[in-house]
Amino acid sequence: MNPCPMRFNGFSWHHNPKSLVIKSGKKVVRYGVPHFEQIVKSLYDELITVSGVGELYGEDCFEQYKRIEELYLNGKNGILCLPYLMPIYACFDKLSIEASTTPSVLTYSFSFSQLKKREKADIRPAKLTLEKDTTLWDVSYNSSVSLDELIKLNPDIMFINDLKKGQVVKLC
């Protein structure tokens, strides 16, 4: 099985990164008296950080880097998809050129920081299969997608007040 490439805000790293470090942890507290049984309680999960190093090859390696730099300078937060892992809501917070060993190789480093907990990230599915008869207003309210956006995404829906169970509605 081939993993999907790393993706962020519409950009895919097809042959990168060269190395990837994903850090996560828990904040814990220990109760008890030394040399006796202690109780360990998890207070909260720490946010995830993703960092790595990539290499760009070819005569256009600086143009390739410029595309990554544009994504970084854009400053928009978004969904970071990593191979084999659940997507996270993150910001692209660091980008730097590490070395240019030859005119056709450029090494760079990057870092992403999670902004929300995994279970609370605004990661919505591309489509929604309705479980009961409803309206497009209800779908808009429950999915946090504007009614105008839903109408544009679903030109085949003729009557917004008459959606049937089993009907598929595009959300993005």
TORVEXNU-635422 format. One line per 2 residues: their letters; for each residue x, y, z of N, C-alpha, C, O, CB. Coordinates in pm, 1 decimal, m for minus. Atoms other than C-alpha are relative to their C-alpha. Glycine has a CB too. Layout:
REM residues N
a	X/Y/Z/X/Y/Z/X/Y/Z/X/Y/Z/X/Y/Z  ...
//
This chain:
REM residues 172
mn	83.7/m118.1/0.0/0.0/0.0/0.0/88.4/124.7/0.0/175.5/139.0/85.8/m95.4/m0.3/121.7  m74.3/m123.9/6.0/140.7/338.0/m101.2/m65.1/103.8/90.0/m186.2/124.6/82.2/8.7/51.0/m144.1
pc	59.7/m103.3/m84.6/94.0/610.8/159.0/m29.7/124.6/m82.3/34.6/149.3/m184.3/93.2/34.6/118.0  25.7/m126.8/67.1/m59.5/940.9/54.5/113.3/96.0/35.1/173.7/83.0/141.6/m139.4/59.1/41.0
pm	m106.4/m94.3/m31.9/190.3/1227.1/34.4/m43.4/95.9/109.8/m162.5/110.1/137.5/41.4/77.9/m124.6  30.4/m103.6/m97.4/213.7/1492.1/304.1/m67.9/114.0/m76.1/m22.2/152.8/m183.6/130.0/49.3/75.6
rf	74.9/m106.5/66.0/m40.5/1767.5/218.7/m36.7/107.4/101.2/m61.5/79.8/218.5/m127.0/m55.9/m68.2  44.1/m112.3/m83.0/m124.0/2112.9/352.8/m57.3/107.5/m91.2/9.8/153.7/m183.4/117.5/56.8/86.5
ng	67.7/m107.0/75.1/m372.1/2366.7/212.1/15.4/m12.2/m151.6/46.7/85.5/m219.6/53.3/133.9/44.1  m2.5/20.7/144.3/m376.3/2214.5/m135.5/135.8/m29.1/m58.8/145.8/m54.3/m178.9/m54.8/117.3/m66.1
fs	m135.3/28.5/49.5/m0.1/2159.5/m164.0/39.7/m140.3/44.1/15.5/m178.5/158.6/103.0/105.8/52.0  m44.4/136.3/m31.3/144.7/1806.4/m178.1/150.9/m10.4/m11.5/211.0/41.4/m105.7/m67.4/m102.3/m93.1
wh	m141.6/31.5/4.2/497.6/1697.3/m97.7/10.5/m142.5/m55.6/5.3/m238.9/20.8/68.2/13.6/143.5  1.9/133.5/61.3/520.7/1407.4/m344.8/125.2/m81.4/30.7/116.1/m202.8/49.3/m15.9/12.5/m149.7
hn	m125.5/73.0/m23.3/887.5/1316.7/m284.9/68.3/46.8/127.4/184.3/13.5/151.6/94.9/17.1/m118.9  m56.5/m54.7/m121.7/943.5/1492.9/43.3/m97.4/m25.3/112.6/m210.8/m62.9/83.0/30.9/150.8/m14.4
pk	m130.7/m39.4/m51.2/1009.1/1523.5/328.0/95.8/m117.7/5.9/55.3/m233.9/1.6/m13.9/62.0/137.4  m104.2/102.1/m13.2/1337.5/1337.0/357.1/m7.7/m63.5/138.2/7.2/m184.9/152.4/140.7/60.9/m24.1
sl	18.1/50.3/m136.7/1288.4/1306.4/734.6/m114.4/76.2/65.0/m140.9/191.9/32.2/131.5/14.6/84.1  117.7/m56.3/m63.9/989.6/1372.3/955.5/1.4/m37.6/147.9/22.5/m153.7/182.8/m130.1/m49.6/m69.0
vi	7.3/23.9/m144.5/961.0/1409.8/1334.7/m135.5/49.4/48.1/m171.7/165.1/26.6/117.4/71.7/77.1  131.5/m34.0/m53.2/619.1/1404.5/1501.5/8.1/m13.7/151.7/33.6/m122.3/203.9/m113.5/m92.0/m60.8
ks	m8.5/1.2/m145.9/613.8/1500.6/1869.1/m137.6/23.1/60.3/m209.5/115.8/22.8/99.4/106.7/50.2  123.4/m18.2/m77.0/318.5/1456.1/2099.9/25.1/m55.8/139.1/120.3/m130.9/160.4/m123.3/m70.9/m68.9
gk	m19.3/48.1/m136.4/279.7/1388.2/2467.6/m119.5/31.8/86.5/m221.3/82.0/38.9/125.2/60.1/60.6  105.6/m25.5/m97.7/68.1/1416.1/2778.2/60.2/74.9/118.5/175.0/51.9/156.3/m67.4/m133.0/46.5
kv	m38.9/m66.8/m123.3/90.3/1645.0/3076.1/m57.4/m84.5/112.8/m179.0/m99.7/123.9/m51.5/150.5/5.9  44.8/86.6/m108.6/76.1/1418.7/3381.5/44.9/55.2/135.1/140.1/132.8/143.4/53.4/m142.7/m19.5
vr	m36.9/m37.2/m135.7/89.1/1470.5/3755.7/2.5/m129.1/83.2/m79.0/m219.0/62.6/m100.4/106.8/60.3  m13.4/117.9/m86.1/198.2/1216.2/4017.7/m34.4/39.1/143.8/13.0/139.6/196.8/144.6/m59.5/m8.3
yg	39.8/m20.3/m139.2/40.0/1192.3/4361.2/52.1/m116.6/82.1/57.4/m229.8/34.0/m155.1/13.1/13.7  m41.0/108.4/m87.7/170.8/994.2/4652.3/121.6/36.1/82.3/176.9/145.5/70.3/28.1/m123.6/m80.0
vp	m114.5/m16.3/m87.9/447.6/952.6/4906.6/116.3/m77.1/m60.9/97.2/m189.4/m107.8/m31.7/m49.3/145.3  m114.1/72.9/56.1/799.5/860.6/4789.1/14.6/m139.2/63.7/m11.6/m156.7/182.7/129.5/81.0/20.1
hf	m22.3/139.2/m40.0/877.9/484.9/4813.2/m129.3/m76.7/24.4/m124.3/m190.6/70.8/84.6/m4.3/124.4  128.4/69.2/m10.4/505.8/397.2/4818.6/m70.5/12.0/m135.8/m24.5/81.8/m226.2/m88.9/60.1/116.7
eq	74.1/m4.1/126.3/250.8/344.7/4545.9/m41.7/142.6/m32.7/m90.2/216.2/53.2/m123.6/m91.4/6.5  38.1/m133.7/44.4/190.7/658.0/4343.6/m114.9/m9.5/m100.1/m131.1/m109.8/m169.6/120.9/73.6/m62.8
iv	108.7/m9.9/96.9/m110.4/763.5/4141.4/44.8/98.5/m106.7/89.5/209.0/m76.2/m135.3/45.2/67.6  m35.0/m86.4/112.2/m43.0/907.6/3798.9/m129.2/36.9/m71.5/m207.2/m49.8/m110.6/101.5/m69.9/m97.5
ks	122.0/m46.7/64.7/m315.2/1121.1/3646.4/37.4/86.0/m120.9/119.6/177.1/m111.0/m89.0/80.1/100.0  m22.3/m77.3/121.5/m317.4/1253.8/3290.0/m86.7/124.8/6.0/m208.6/115.0/20.1/m31.5/m84.1/m127.5
ly	75.5/m124.7/m5.0/m417.7/1621.0/3290.3/m53.8/38.3/m138.3/m171.3/71.8/m152.8/87.8/112.7/55.5  42.7/m33.2/136.5/m427.5/1687.2/2914.6/106.1/m47.3/m98.5/221.3/m71.2/m62.5/m25.0/153.3/m15.5
de	m91.9/34.1/107.5/m272.4/1593.0/2582.5/64.7/128.7/m49.6/m2.1/231.0/m64.5/m73.3/m74.9/m116.1  m68.5/m115.0/56.7/m9.7/1831.1/2451.0/m25.8/4.0/m149.7/m55.7/m98.3/m211.2/151.9/m5.1/29.7
li	21.3/m14.3/143.3/m45.2/1966.7/2100.6/116.4/m62.5/m76.7/228.9/m68.8/m27.2/m16.5/148.5/m38.0  m98.4/68.7/83.7/140.9/1790.1/1820.2/83.7/101.7/m77.0/31.6/202.2/m125.4/m69.8/m97.3/m97.6
tv	m86.6/m76.9/89.0/441.8/1941.6/1643.2/58.2/m95.5/m103.1/95.8/m208.3/m71.5/113.4/73.6/79.5  m53.8/78.7/110.2/560.5/1814.5/1307.3/112.6/80.3/m62.2/92.4/194.1/m104.7/m110.5/m35.4/m105.8
sg	m113.8/m68.4/61.5/905.5/1904.3/1178.0/72.9/m97.7/m89.8/55.0/m219.1/m79.9/96.0/58.3/107.4  m72.6/88.7/89.1/1132.9/1772.3/911.9/97.1/73.6/m88.2/112.7/195.5/m81.1/m95.0/m77.1/m84.2
vg	m97.3/m50.0/95.9/1392.1/1817.1/644.1/m37.1/m58.2/m134.9/m74.6/m174.9/m145.4/147.1/m37.3/40.6  27.8/45.7/135.1/1338.1/1795.9/270.9/110.4/41.0/m94.1/187.1/133.0/m65.8/m132.7/54.1/m48.6
el	m96.2/m35.1/104.0/1552.4/1803.5/m39.1/m73.3/16.8/m131.1/m159.8/m63.4/m166.4/111.0/m107.1/m12.5  57.2/m25.8/131.6/1457.1/1950.6/m373.4/110.0/m17.8/m103.1/222.8/27.1/m82.7/m62.8/143.0/m8.5
yg	m99.8/32.7/101.3/1634.3/1834.7/m688.4/m37.5/62.2/m133.5/m154.4/89.7/m160.8/14.7/m152.0/m14.4  21.8/m46.1/136.7/1676.2/1964.4/m1040.5/40.5/143.8/m18.6/67.9/216.3/77.1/m143.8/m17.0/m38.5
ed	m38.2/m136.9/34.3/1757.9/2284.4/m1218.7/m98.9/102.1/57.1/m63.7/218.2/78.0/9.2/15.5/m152.0  102.7/m90.7/m50.9/1432.9/2433.4/m1085.8/m23.0/m13.6/150.3/m131.2/18.6/199.3/m129.5/m24.2/m72.6
cf	19.4/23.3/m144.0/1491.9/2348.7/m717.2/m36.8/128.4/75.3/m111.6/122.7/172.9/126.8/m60.3/60.5  35.3/m124.6/m68.6/1471.5/2717.5/m617.2/m144.4/39.8/m31.2/m211.6/97.5/54.3/96.5/113.3/m40.8
eq	140.3/m25.2/32.6/1138.0/2752.9/m801.6/m90.2/m92.3/83.1/m196.5/m50.3/128.7/m25.5/m20.8/m152.0  76.0/92.5/m84.0/1014.2/2442.5/m614.9/m7.6/53.3/142.9/m112.6/48.3/207.1/64.1/m141.0/m1.7
yk	m3.0/m56.2/m135.6/1123.0/2603.4/m287.6/m91.1/122.4/9.3/m158.2/141.8/110.6/144.6/38.1/40.0  85.4/m119.7/m0.9/943.6/2927.7/m381.7/m147.2/m37.4/17.4/m221.5/34.9/83.7/18.7/80.5/m130.1
ri	139.3/43.8/m16.5/613.8/2734.2/m406.5/m27.6/m35.5/146.3/m134.1/m3.9/199.3/m30.3/m121.8/m91.4  15.8/32.7/m142.4/667.5/2600.0/m52.7/3.0/128.0/83.5/m73.1/142.3/179.2/111.5/m97.9/46.9
ee	m10.4/m126.5/m72.0/768.8/2946.8/65.9/m129.0/81.8/m12.5/m170.2/146.3/84.0/119.1/80.9/m52.4  127.7/m70.0/17.6/448.6/3096.9/m80.4/m106.4/m57.4/94.3/m184.8/16.5/153.9/m47.5/m10.2/m147.1
ly	93.6/65.1/m91.7/247.7/2842.9/117.5/26.1/46.0/143.3/m67.6/74.2/217.9/11.8/m154.0/m10.2  m39.3/m43.8/m133.5/440.6/2940.2/432.5/m38.3/147.8/22.6/m97.0/182.3/125.2/152.3/m20.0/20.0
ln	25.5/m143.1/m15.4/410.7/3316.9/374.0/m148.6/34.0/m4.9/m191.2/136.4/48.6/73.0/76.9/m107.5  144.5/m18.7/5.3/39.2/3283.8/299.8/m56.6/11.5/140.9/m148.0/90.3/165.1/m67.2/m116.0/m75.8
gk	37.2/m9.5/m140.3/m0.6/3226.3/674.1/m133.1/m60.2/37.8/m174.5/m49.1/153.2/m0.5/138.5/38.9  130.0/58.5/m32.1/m332.2/3044.2/650.5/16.7/m131.8/73.6/99.5/m215.0/36.6/m82.5/m20.8/m127.2
ng	4.1/127.2/m70.5/m398.5/2767.4/898.2/m79.6/m97.7/m84.5/m161.4/m56.9/m167.0/m62.1/15.4/142.5  73.5/97.9/78.3/m528.1/2443.6/755.7/20.0/m141.2/50.0/75.1/m164.0/157.7/40.3/8.5/m143.3
il	m9.2/141.3/m33.6/m544.4/2067.7/759.5/132.0/m54.4/m51.9/162.6/m42.4/m170.6/m119.4/m79.4/m58.6  m126.5/64.6/36.2/m207.2/1888.5/761.3/m25.6/m149.7/m3.0/m60.7/m210.2/98.2/116.2/36.6/101.0
cl	18.0/144.3/16.9/m232.5/1535.4/623.0/136.8/m64.9/m9.2/221.1/m23.0/m88.5/m85.6/m32.4/m126.4  m126.6/72.2/m3.0/52.5/1296.5/697.5/m24.7/m145.8/m35.9/m131.2/m199.3/m5.3/67.5/11.7/139.0
py	19.0/141.0/35.8/105.7/944.1/561.2/m33.0/m85.2/121.8/34.7/m76.2/224.3/124.9/m54.4/m68.7  42.6/97.9/m100.1/m72.7/679.0/772.3/m54.5/60.9/129.1/m88.5/m14.3/220.4/114.4/m88.7/33.3
lm	46.2/m62.1/m124.2/m183.2/934.3/1037.4/m126.7/80.8/m22.4/m158.4/120.3/m134.6/108.8/89.4/58.5  120.3/m80.9/6.3/m502.6/1119.9/1119.0/38.1/146.1/m25.4/133.6/195.4/34.6/m82.4/m13.9/130.6
pi	m31.2/m141.3/26.3/m505.9/1477.6/979.6/m14.6/85.3/125.6/m92.2/52.5/215.4/m90.9/54.7/m110.3  7.9/m94.1/m112.2/m452.9/1766.7/1222.9/m19.5/140.8/m53.8/21.1/170.8/m166.1/127.7/m7.4/88.7
ya	15.5/m140.9/33.4/m549.4/2134.0/1214.7/126.9/69.0/49.3/158.1/64.7/168.3/m131.3/63.0/64.6  m133.2/m50.2/m36.1/m215.8/2317.4/1207.6/31.9/132.0/m68.7/m39.2/176.4/m158.8/106.3/m102.7/m35.5
cf	m55.4/m116.6/68.9/m19.0/2627.5/1115.5/142.4/m34.1/m42.5/213.7/m106.5/26.9/m2.9/128.0/91.4  m134.0/17.4/55.7/297.0/2628.9/903.5/83.6/109.2/65.3/77.8/224.4/22.2/2.1/9.2/m160.6
dk	m63.2/m104.4/m79.4/522.4/2808.8/1152.6/148.8/23.0/m22.6/201.7/123.6/24.6/m20.1/m30.3/139.5  m143.0/m22.8/25.5/884.6/2764.9/1033.8/38.9/m58.2/m135.2/m7.8/m165.4/m173.6/86.8/m62.5/112.4
ls	m54.7/46.8/126.7/1064.1/2731.4/700.2/134.7/65.8/m19.6/146.9/187.5/m5.9/m95.6/31.1/m119.1  m132.7/m57.1/24.3/1433.0/2775.4/624.5/79.2/m87.3/m96.2/59.2/m208.5/m104.5/76.9/16.4/132.1
ie	m92.1/72.4/87.3/1694.1/2680.4/369.0/116.9/m44.3/85.8/178.2/37.0/154.9/47.9/88.4/m121.4  m109.1/54.4/m80.5/1951.1/2453.0/531.0/132.7/7.1/m74.2/233.9/49.3/m18.1/m30.0/m144.2/39.1
as	m125.0/1.1/75.4/2207.9/2417.7/255.4/m30.3/m12.3/m147.7/m133.9/m65.6/m187.3/91.8/m114.8/46.2  7.4/20.1/144.0/2260.7/2434.7/m115.9/135.1/m57.4/m40.4/229.0/16.9/m69.2/m33.9/134.7/m78.4
tt	m128.3/65.9/24.4/2533.2/2179.7/m182.5/43.8/11.3/m145.0/163.2/19.6/m174.0/m8.0/m145.7/39.3  m29.6/m18.3/142.4/2511.3/2209.5/m559.9/m110.1/86.2/m58.4/m212.9/106.5/6.2/11.1/m137.6/m75.9
ps	105.3/m82.6/59.8/2314.5/2429.0/m797.8/m131.1/m75.7/m21.5/m235.8/m12.7/m36.5/47.9/55.3/m131.9  122.5/74.8/27.7/2063.9/2146.7/m848.9/m55.4/m74.7/121.6/m143.8/m159.1/106.6/25.4/m97.9/m110.7
vl	52.4/61.6/m122.4/2007.2/2040.4/m483.5/m17.5/109.0/105.2/72.9/189.0/129.1/95.3/m113.5/52.3  27.0/m97.1/m104.8/1844.6/2248.5/m210.8/m60.3/m74.5/118.8/m159.0/m146.5/103.3/m95.4/113.8/m50.5
ty	49.2/63.4/m121.9/1793.5/2127.5/147.6/m70.5/106.3/84.5/m19.0/216.7/102.2/117.0/m67.7/80.1  76.8/m94.7/m80.7/1529.8/2294.6/363.9/m58.2/m72.1/121.6/m68.7/m194.8/123.7/m113.1/65.9/m84.4
sf	66.8/56.3/m117.6/1367.1/2245.0/704.4/m130.9/74.9/21.4/m147.0/188.3/m23.5/91.2/8.8/127.3  132.1/m57.3/m21.1/1011.2/2312.3/815.9/m56.6/m48.1/132.5/m6.2/m142.6/193.2/m94.6/m36.4/m115.6
sf	67.8/39.4/m123.0/780.5/2292.3/1114.8/m146.6/41.5/m7.5/m179.8/148.8/m57.7/68.8/63.3/123.9  142.7/m27.4/m14.0/404.0/2274.0/1172.3/m36.2/m18.6/146.4/21.5/m103.1/214.8/m86.4/m93.3/m92.4
sq	49.4/14.4/m137.0/222.8/2319.8/1504.1/m150.2/m18.3/m2.0/m222.1/55.0/m69.8/38.5/122.3/86.4  143.4/25.7/m10.0/m117.8/2177.1/1587.3/m66.1/116.0/72.7/m10.7/169.8/168.6/m28.0/m134.3/73.2
lk	71.9/m111.1/m61.3/m374.1/2442.4/1675.6/m114.6/m43.8/89.2/m148.6/25.4/185.1/m52.3/90.3/m105.8  112.6/49.9/m78.9/m660.8/2234.9/1813.1/21.8/m147.6/25.4/100.4/m213.7/m42.6/m136.2/24.7/m72.1
kr	m4.8/142.8/m26.8/m704.5/1895.0/1963.3/m54.0/m76.5/m118.8/m141.0/m27.2/m190.5/m78.8/m34.6/126.6  38.8/83.4/112.7/m746.8/1616.0/1710.8/m150.6/m17.6/m12.7/m206.6/m1.7/m121.1/64.7/m133.9/12.2
ek	142.5/27.2/5.5/m1104.6/1538.8/1802.7/m83.0/125.5/m21.4/m200.8/115.4/m55.8/m43.5/m68.1/125.9  74.5/m122.9/18.0/m1204.2/1905.1/1782.6/40.7/74.8/m125.8/m11.7/182.9/m152.4/18.1/88.4/119.5
ad	m44.4/m67.4/121.5/m1027.6/1992.6/1457.8/m115.6/9.9/m98.4/m201.5/m78.0/m104.7/119.4/m74.2/m63.7  105.6/m23.0/98.0/m1249.4/2133.5/1185.1/32.0/m78.9/m126.4/61.5/m21.4/m231.2/m15.2/151.8/m31.5
ir	m27.0/87.8/112.5/m1196.5/1836.3/957.2/m134.8/m56.7/m42.7/m190.6/m144.4/23.3/103.6/m114.3/37.0  129.9/47.8/43.2/m1511.5/1782.5/762.0/16.5/m92.3/m119.2/108.6/m75.4/m199.1/m92.7/117.1/m34.7
pa	m6.8/90.1/114.3/m1576.6/1503.2/516.4/m38.5/73.9/m127.0/m103.4/178.3/m120.4/m91.3/m121.8/21.1  32.4/m62.1/127.9/m1608.5/1586.9/146.4/m147.6/m13.9/m31.7/m205.8/72.7/m97.1/83.4/m61.2/m111.5
kl	141.3/25.7/28.8/m1959.1/1437.9/132.1/m70.8/m46.5/126.4/m8.4/m97.1/219.7/m15.2/m105.4/m112.3  82.2/43.0/m111.7/m2242.6/1366.5/371.4/m118.0/m78.0/m55.4/m191.2/m28.2/m141.0/m47.4/120.9/85.7
tl	117.3/78.4/36.6/m2496.4/1088.1/328.0/m104.4/20.4/108.4/m80.6/m10.3/225.2/35.1/m152.0/m17.7  103.9/m35.3/m96.5/m2819.1/1195.3/494.4/m59.5/m124.3/64.7/m89.4/m222.7/m2.9/m110.0/81.5/m67.7
ek	55.3/111.7/m76.0/m2950.5/964.9/766.0/m150.3/12.6/20.3/m215.0/m81.9/65.3/68.7/m10.2/134.1  144.0/m20.4/m12.5/m3301.2/1115.0/765.7/m41.5/110.7/m97.1/43.6/183.7/m148.0/m39.7/36.3/147.5
dt	50.4/m109.4/82.2/m3521.0/1347.4/561.1/30.2/130.7/71.8/8.8/141.8/192.5/m153.4/m15.2/m28.0  m40.3/m125.6/m62.6/m3400.8/1702.4/622.0/m1.5/112.0/m103.2/m52.4/94.5/m213.9/140.1/m13.0/63.9
tl	m10.7/m113.8/91.8/m3335.7/2043.2/463.4/145.8/40.2/m13.7/229.6/3.8/68.9/m85.2/120.1/49.5  m136.5/m48.7/18.6/m3024.0/2207.4/326.1/37.1/100.6/109.1/154.8/117.3/141.3/15.6/64.2/m139.1
wd	m24.0/m90.7/m113.6/m3063.4/2465.3/605.1/59.1/m78.1/117.9/155.6/m34.1/180.4/m132.5/71.1/43.1  m47.8/82.8/m110.8/m3014.9/2189.0/863.1/142.1/m49.9/m25.8/226.0/m50.7/64.3/m94.4/m119.0/22.3
vs	m134.7/47.3/35.6/m2712.2/2050.3/677.9/99.8/113.9/18.2/209.2/92.7/70.5/4.0/m53.4/m147.0  m85.7/m117.3/m15.1/m2563.5/2401.8/668.6/31.1/26.7/147.2/146.3/49.9/183.7/m66.4/123.1/m63.1
yn	m17.3/m26.4/m142.8/m2616.6/2451.4/1041.3/90.1/m105.5/66.3/179.4/m71.4/143.8/m136.9/3.6/69.8  m73.4/108.9/m64.8/m2477.1/2110.1/1141.6/142.3/m17.7/m51.8/227.4/m72.0/18.7/m74.8/m128.3/m18.0
ss	m133.2/20.8/57.7/m2174.6/2116.9/909.1/84.4/127.1/m0.8/201.1/122.5/m39.5/m12.7/m52.9/m141.2  m69.4/m129.4/m0.2/m2077.0/2486.5/950.2/44.7/41.8/m139.6/146.2/109.7/m155.1/120.6/m5.6/92.4
vs	m23.4/m43.5/137.3/m2084.4/2531.4/572.4/m117.5/90.3/m35.4/m232.7/54.1/m11.2/13.6/m123.0/m100.9  107.8/m93.6/29.1/m2281.9/2832.9/450.5/m98.5/m58.7/m100.8/m62.6/m143.0/m183.0/57.0/131.7/m52.7
ld	104.1/47.3/91.1/m2606.9/2772.1/266.5/37.8/32.4/m144.6/20.1/m50.8/m233.7/m136.6/63.3/35.7  m41.6/m38.7/135.7/m2475.7/2963.5/m37.0/106.2/m94.3/m54.2/101.2/m133.8/m170.7/53.0/143.7/m1.0
el	m106.0/92.5/40.2/m2167.4/2740.5/m47.2/m57.9/m136.8/m34.6/m19.1/m197.2/m134.6/105.1/m13.4/111.7  62.9/129.9/26.9/m2381.7/2424.3/m25.8/m77.2/1.6/m131.7/m74.7/m96.0/m206.7/m94.0/m38.4/115.0
ik	75.2/m10.9/125.4/m2601.6/2546.2/m310.6/94.6/m3.3/m119.4/65.0/m67.8/m220.0/m83.9/129.3/m2.1  m99.0/0.6/108.7/m2293.4/2612.0/m528.4/60.2/m139.2/m19.2/82.2/m182.9/m132.1/111.8/102.0/28.8
ln	m62.2/132.0/7.2/m2144.6/2271.6/m443.8/m95.9/m109.0/m47.0/m52.4/m213.6/m95.2/55.7/m37.0/134.6  100.9/101.8/31.8/m2470.8/2084.7/m508.8/m103.5/54.5/m98.8/m220.0/71.2/m62.7/m70.0/m48.4/128.7
pd	94.8/m56.0/96.8/m2628.0/2223.0/m828.1/m112.9/m96.8/m36.9/m215.8/m54.8/m89.9/73.9/40.9/m125.2  102.1/99.6/30.8/m2824.1/1898.4/m868.2/m116.2/0.1/100.3/m220.0/m60.3/73.3/63.0/m137.3/m4.2
im	108.8/m7.5/m99.2/m3033.6/1972.1/m555.0/m95.2/110.9/m43.8/m58.9/228.6/m46.2/55.7/27.0/146.1  98.4/m95.0/52.2/m3348.8/2138.6/m685.5/m79.5/68.1/111.0/m111.2/186.6/101.0/m95.1/m70.5/m94.6
fi	83.3/m53.3/m106.9/m3543.9/2185.5/m361.8/76.5/m9.9/132.5/95.5/m119.2/185.9/m136.1/m76.4/8.1  m83.9/1.2/m120.9/m3340.0/2289.1/m56.1/m77.2/m40.1/124.9/m16.5/m71.5/227.3/61.9/136.6/21.3
nd	80.2/36.8/m116.0/m3630.0/2212.7/178.2/m50.2/m142.8/m5.4/m132.9/m182.4/76.8/m116.1/92.8/12.8  52.5/134.5/18.3/m3683.6/1856.5/58.1/112.8/m97.4/m33.7/122.7/m145.2/m146.7/m106.8/m1.4/m110.3
lk	m107.8/97.0/18.9/m3377.9/1632.9/104.8/m42.9/m132.1/62.3/m100.6/m135.1/171.0/134.2/50.8/62.9  44.4/132.0/m43.9/m3436.6/1260.8/141.3/112.7/m80.4/64.0/230.7/m58.6/36.5/m57.4/m76.9/m117.1
kg	m93.7/92.2/m64.2/m3269.7/995.2/355.4/78.4/m74.7/m107.6/20.1/m123.4/m204.5/m74.9/m100.0/93.3  m85.3/69.4/94.6/m2972.3/841.8/170.1/57.9/90.8/m107.2/149.7/51.1/m178.9/m76.4/m110.0/m64.3
qv	m52.4/m94.9/98.8/m2914.8/1149.6/m47.7/138.6/45.7/42.4/166.6/59.6/161.5/m94.9/121.8/m16.3  m137.5/m41.6/m26.5/m2551.6/1260.4/m77.0/11.0/150.5/m25.0/m32.2/200.7/m128.8/101.6/m79.5/m89.3
vk	m19.8/m144.2/10.1/m2461.6/1626.6/m14.1/150.0/27.7/7.8/217.1/m16.2/101.3/m78.0/76.6/112.9  m142.1/m37.7/m0.5/m2117.1/1765.2/m104.9/21.1/114.0/99.0/m55.8/210.0/101.0/47.7/41.8/m142.9
lc	m29.8/m103.0/m99.9/m1960.9/1971.4/176.9/120.5/84.4/m35.8/138.1/193.3/18.7/22.4/m63.5/133.8  m116.1/m77.1/44.4/m1641.0/2084.4/5.8/44.3/m46.7/m136.8/141.0/6.1/m191.7/115.5/m12.2/100.2
//
